[in-house]
């Protein structure tokens, strides 16, 4: 079975100033398609006193070891995935607590807070272990403060300002996948394990029945880019995607069907006998309902305030005060 695996990069740089001499060291790491890591170190030395400039580039390719599938490495991947979910676009828009915390202290959040969150707590509460795991991340989403055990979302990556803006950003990165067993035994971890064979995902939302909250066998999967989402859908058309719940690559299990979320929503609208409903039209309808409800609440509030003023109108009343000492 073919899997999607794109290159991802992370880089760190430091600058040392010694009189007129400025030395900048930049180290970047790239995770290649064959699971090797290319480390590139660039040292740029500039002497502003005599224009003596040197630039040295060192390149080292390090192959992955057999330990990549060890229990420790698997735990590290889970830690990275969970914390990057916390700081990802979807959660940062919806998680009011984390959003408020990120507005303090230049966005730095102590690991002591994050380790109280259930899913991370179920993995580990060892802050040193968490920090060491995050050093292996290639997404560039996070910045680490090792001395104080704090992390933050990279300030150069702005958080979507609203749910509407978030939906606009994600509409072409989201894939609707159906065909999973409709069983309570299927968990989010099962889906995460399945999709990681095809590359990175930013978010997976299990689709559930509105009343019973039972899993209905479908999921919305958000990929890092529009291109990744399209590649996954195209792959599903070329090679059957089989989910067996065990993570093994075999042909026994449930065959999945995939389509871009926008195509899915359009198809459902047509199936329900509605006229073509574009993304923009759905957003407009949603906003109109929201504005109408807000107008109704304002009207009710004003009417209630007027009523209270009428009931407690004290114009012309006499007040008798006693006990005042001259």
N, C-alpha and C positions, 0 to 999 in steps of 0.2 A: 504494500500500500504506500502510495506517495504521500509525503507529508510536506506542509508548508514550513519553511524555516528561513526567515530573513535575517540579514545582518543587523546587529544592534551595537551601539557605541556608548561609551562613557569616557569622560576625560576630567582630569584634575590639573590645575596649574598653580604655581607658587612663584612669587617674585621677591628677590632679595636685593636691597639697595645698600651699597657700600661706597660711600662717597659719590664719585662720578660713575661708578660701575654699577650697572643694573643687569642682574642675571634672572632670566625667566625660564623656569623648567615646566614643561607641559608633558603629561603622560596620558595617552589615550589607549583604551582597550576596545578591541572589536571582536565580537563573537561571530565566527565564520560559520558558513553552512555545514562544514564538516565537523563542527563542534570543537574546533581549535580556537585558541585565543591569540590574537596578534596584539602585542604590546609595543607601542611606538613612543619613544621618549625623545623630546626635542629640547635642546638647551640653547638658549639665545642669550649671548653675553654682549652687552653694549657698553663701551667706555665713552661717555660723553665728553671726556676731557681731551682725548686724542683721536677720536673716531676709530678706535681699535675694536672692531666688531667681529664676533665669531658666532657661528650657528652650527651646532652639531646635532645630527639626528641618529638615534640608535633604534634599530628594529629587531625585535625578538619574537619568534613564534613559539608558543607553548602548547603542546598537545594535551588534550584532556586525558585524565588518568582513569584507571579502572574504578577508582573510588567515586566516580561521578554518580553512580547508582547506589552508593552506600546509604544507610539510614540517616547518617549525619547530613549528607548532601541533599537528600530528599526533604529533610526538615528545613534546611536552609532555604530551599526553593519555596516551601510553604510559607515560611516567615516573610520572605520577600513579596510573594504574591499577596499575602493578607495585608501587609502594611501598605503596599502600593495601591491596594484596593481602597483602604481608608483614605488615602490622599489623592485618589483618582477623581476625575471630573464628576462622575455619577454620584459618588458618596459625598464629596465636598459640597455639592449643591443641596443634597437632601439631609445630611447630618447636621442639624442645627448646633448641637453641642460642640462637635469638632470644628465647625466653621467659626463659632464664637471664640474657641480656644486659639485658633490659628490667627485671630486678629490681635492677639496679645503678643508681647515680647518678640516683635518682628517675625512672627510665624513659628517660632521655635516651640515645640511641644515635648515635654519630658516623657521618656519611656515609661515612667512610673504611672502616667495617665493611660497610655496605650495598653499597658499590660493588665488593666482592669477590664478591657473589652473581651467579651466571652470567647470569640474565635481565636484571638491571639493568645489569650490565657490558656486555652486548651492545648496550644502548641508548646509554649514555654513562657515563663516570666523572668528568665535569666537575661538581664539587660545586656551583659557582655556578649552573650550568644546572639542576641538580636542584632547588636551593632556589627558584629563580625559577619553575620549573614548578609546584612545590607550592603557591606562593602563589595559583595559579589554581584550586585545589581548592575545591569547595563542600560536601564531605561533612562537614566538621567533625570528622573522625576524628583528625587529626594536629595537633600543636603544633610550631612551628618555633623554633629558637634560631639565628638567623642569624649572630650574632657568633662562635659556636663551631661552626657547621655541624653542628648536632645536631638530631634530631627525636625525638618520642616520641608514643605513642598518648595521646589525651586521657584523663587520669586519671579523669574522670567517666564514662568508658565502660568498665566492668569487663570483664575477660576471662573467658569461661566457665571454671568451675573444673575441668571434666573433659570427656572425650569424650562421656559420656552427657548431660551438661548441654548441650553443643554440639548434639548431635543433636536434643535436645528443642527447642532454639531454632530450628533450621533446618528442622524437619520440614514446616512449612506454608509455608516460603519457597522450597522446592526443587521444581523442575519436571523431569520426565523427558522428554527429547526424543529421538526416534529418526527414522531415515530418511536420515542422512548417508551419503555414499558410504563403503563399507568399504575404504578405501584408505590406504596408508601415507603418501600425499602430503598427506592432511588433517592439519593441525597445529592446535595450540591457538590460534595467532595467527589462523588462518582462522575459528575459531569465535568468538573475541573480536570480530573485525571484523564478523561476521554479527550477533551479539547486540547490539552497541552501537547498532544502528539502532532498537532497541526500548527503549532506556533503560539504566540502570546495572545491572550485575550484580556480586555480591560474589565469586563463585567459579564456575568451570566445570571440571568433572571429566569427562574423556573416559573412557567405559566401555571396558574392554579385556578380551580373553579371558584367563582366569586363567593358562593355560599358555604361550601364544604371546606374550602381551602386545600383540597386534595390536588396533587400534581396531575395535570391532564395529559402528560406525555410530550409537551412542547416546551421550548425555551427560546428566549431572545439572547443572542450572544453578540457582545460588542467587541469588535476588533480594534487594534491600535490605529489603523488607517482605512480609508475607503478602499484602497488597493488590496489590502489584506482580506477584507470582507468579500470583494468580488472574486479574488483567487479561490477562496474557500468554496463559494457557490459553484464556480466553474469546476473545481476539483470534484465536487459531489456529483456533477453531471458525467464526469469521465470515469470515476471509480466509485463503486458503491461504498457508502459509509455505513459500517456495521457497528452497532453498540451492543456489547455483550455484558457490560457491567463489571468486567474483571480487569479491563485495561489491556487485554491481550489482543494482538493483531491476528484475528482469525475471522472466518466468514460465517460463523454461527452467532445468531443474535438478531436484533431488530435492525432493519434497514431504515435509514433516516432520509428524510426529504428536506431540502434546504431552498430558501429563496431570500432575497433581500427584504428587509422589513417593509420598505416602501411598496414593493411589489405585492407583498402579503396583504397590507392594509388596503391597497387598491382592489385586489382580487376579492377580499371579503366584502368591501362596499358594493361591488358589482353583484356578488352572489346574493346579497341581501336586498337586491332590487333598487339600490340607491344610485343616484347619478354619480358620475366620476367625482371622487372626493380627493383632491390633491392635499398634500401636506399643508400648504399655505391656507387652504380653505378650512381644514380641521382646526388649525391654530386660530384662525379668525373667529370661528364659531365658539371655540373655547373661551377666547377673550371676551366676546360679546356676552356670553352667559355670566362670566365673572363680573363684568362691568354692571350688568343688570342687577345682579345680586347685591353688589356694593351700593348701587343707587337705592335699592329697596331698604337696605339696612340704614342708610343715611336718612331716608325719609321717616322710617320708624323712630329713629333716635330723635329727630327734630320734633316729631309729633309728641313724643313722650316728654321732651323737655318743655314744650309749650304747655302741655297739660299740667305739669308740676308747677310751673310759674303761675298758672291760673288758680290752682287749688291753694297755693300758699301766698297769694298776693296780699301783702300787708300795708298797701298804700292807704294812708289816712288813719292808721291805728294809733292809739295812745298807749304809751308805756309808763307805768307808775313805778318809780324807783324809790326805795327807802333805805335807811341805814348808812347814808353817806355822811361821814364825819368831816366838819369844816376844818 
